[in-house]
Amino acid sequence: MHATIMIQGTTSDAGKSIFATGLCRVLKRKGYRVAPFKPQNMALNSAVTIDGGEIGRAQAVQAQACGIPAQSDMNPVLLKPNSDCDAQVIIQGKALSNMDAKAFHNYKSRAMNAVLESYHRLNKEFDCIVVEGAGSPAEINLRDNDIANMGFAEAVDCNVVLIADIDRGGVFAHLLGTLEVLSQSEQQRIRGFIINRFRGDLALLKPGLEWLQQRTGKPVLGVLPYLQGLHIEAEDSIKLHRDTAVAADNDILRIVVPVLPRISNHTDFDALRQHPQVQLTFIGPADTIPACDLIILPGSKSVRDDLDWLKQQGWTSHIQKHLRYGGKLIGICGGFQILGQHIHDPEGVEGSAGSSCGLGLLDMQSTLSTDKTLTPTTGRLSLDDAAFTAYEIHCGISEGHALDKPLTDKSTGCRGAISEDNQILGCYLHGLFDHTEACTALLRWAGLTNPVSIDYQLLHEKEIDRLADAIETHIDIPALLDAMRQPT
């Protein structure tokens, strides 16, 4: 039907990504060829696409909900923060340059050309497009040259649904306040409201819904209940507390992961958080580092700065003590580079040019470069000959004698490393724990005697279906379809 609907939120984390994911699955069930789209995304969780590009992780999950491979056009502008002041700008899947906020603001008109080009390509290929906004359209300081919210909606002339999270409190103020700061033409684009994460008796909410509709003249298209334990990969924020319980027996593996200031692809650990024999804890700057069986150093967008942070937070001495007591250590991507002797950034790819001393736990050094590796890969681990499917997203290469004892077979560019004492391993592979054989082998290596095999991919599919079921039950789907078809 070549139709588009845009999901915008009153705040960040209002439920835009989640709702767009579920709506994609609902439309797929109804027989439509549907694709996700996010004009501009700011996130450090990313995915490799079928055409060899890089997009936000949330759009890859939404593509999964549509039953199609992820492609670069689904997220034509991706910003990956290097610091609080600048970010790497990725256009249609390829890194362009680093820009500060002012430089990117000046670049937006050119970025909009890429956004519209990608959107129109998808619109020709698919029946309908589910578009996700970014942040909130109420950020009036960002309205000039906006490509993420109403600026895009106006450019392609599509209708908008506004979603708000009642679990935060003040949901009616959020919805009404957002509507009030929009221009008249933008207000007309909003075809209705969705209230997310409701707990309790819906009858008690009904007077508020009636007041909102009377005050604004716009319908509430539905109220989504709070879905306890719902697991859909996060766009960027880290959920510190797990919803599923750890088995109450002695065969438990305790894992800790430091929350680096520029941690990337922390979704690598989502499968571990769902594992019944794993107790995974994210450790922030104010947290005490507990004793554990396994420490995992995650990916990083600014690896030398995050290495300095680790040292300042006392992780160096803690890791050394952990290894003395027989604990295991894994480094993934940036975490892998941190394990080496040195990290060189001669071109200032991730900040100021220079070199840093790593933790010195693997005999290797890494050199960053402007060439970014974006590669989906399959192969086998040297651990139990386990099959894996993963992807690489990194700048630079690692070299040294540590690589003489590799983690993987010859199917990957950098084969990773396992230390001579078998306590440390590292690689550039994201998503290793998502696949049953690799996850089981890694957990056994880390010390779990009889690891249970879980099918994380199947679990993920079931969660998307559970979300879609809730949307079909609680949301006015015919009204949404009408909003997609009808001009503003």
Secondary structure as GFF3:
##gff-version 3
##sequence-region A 1 488
A	DSSP	beta_strand	3	9	.	.	.	ID=ss1
A	DSSP	alpha_helix	16	29	.	.	.	ID=ss2
A	DSSP	beta_strand	34	37	.	.	.	ID=ss3
A	DSSP	beta_strand	40	42	.	.	.	ID=ss4
A	DSSP	beta_strand	46	48	.	.	.	ID=ss5
A	DSSP	beta_strand	54	56	.	.	.	ID=ss6
A	DSSP	alpha_helix	57	66	.	.	.	ID=ss7
A	DSSP	three_ten_helix	72	74	.	.	.	ID=ss8
A	DSSP	beta_strand	77	81	.	.	.	ID=ss9
A	DSSP	beta_strand	86	91	.	.	.	ID=ss10
A	DSSP	beta_strand	94	100	.	.	.	ID=ss11
A	DSSP	alpha_helix	101	125	.	.	.	ID=ss12
A	DSSP	beta_strand	128	132	.	.	.	ID=ss13
A	DSSP	three_ten_helix	140	142	.	.	.	ID=ss14
A	DSSP	alpha_helix	150	156	.	.	.	ID=ss15
A	DSSP	beta_strand	159	165	.	.	.	ID=ss16
A	DSSP	three_ten_helix	166	168	.	.	.	ID=ss17
A	DSSP	alpha_helix	171	181	.	.	.	ID=ss18
A	DSSP	alpha_helix	184	189	.	.	.	ID=ss19
A	DSSP	beta_strand	190	198	.	.	.	ID=ss20
A	DSSP	alpha_helix	202	216	.	.	.	ID=ss21
A	DSSP	beta_strand	220	225	.	.	.	ID=ss22
A	DSSP	beta_strand	253	258	.	.	.	ID=ss23
A	DSSP	beta_strand	263	264	.	.	.	ID=ss24
A	DSSP	three_ten_helix	266	269	.	.	.	ID=ss25
A	DSSP	alpha_helix	270	273	.	.	.	ID=ss26
A	DSSP	beta_strand	278	283	.	.	.	ID=ss27
A	DSSP	beta_strand	294	297	.	.	.	ID=ss28
A	DSSP	beta_strand	299	300	.	.	.	ID=ss29
A	DSSP	alpha_helix	303	312	.	.	.	ID=ss30
A	DSSP	alpha_helix	315	324	.	.	.	ID=ss31
A	DSSP	beta_strand	328	332	.	.	.	ID=ss32
A	DSSP	alpha_helix	334	338	.	.	.	ID=ss33
A	DSSP	beta_strand	342	345	.	.	.	ID=ss34
A	DSSP	beta_strand	354	357	.	.	.	ID=ss35
A	DSSP	beta_strand	365	380	.	.	.	ID=ss36
A	DSSP	beta_strand	387	399	.	.	.	ID=ss37
A	DSSP	three_ten_helix	401	404	.	.	.	ID=ss38
A	DSSP	beta_strand	417	418	.	.	.	ID=ss39
A	DSSP	beta_strand	424	427	.	.	.	ID=ss40
A	DSSP	beta_strand	429	430	.	.	.	ID=ss41
A	DSSP	three_ten_helix	432	434	.	.	.	ID=ss42
A	DSSP	alpha_helix	436	446	.	.	.	ID=ss43
A	DSSP	alpha_helix	456	474	.	.	.	ID=ss44
A	DSSP	alpha_helix	477	485	.	.	.	ID=ss45
###
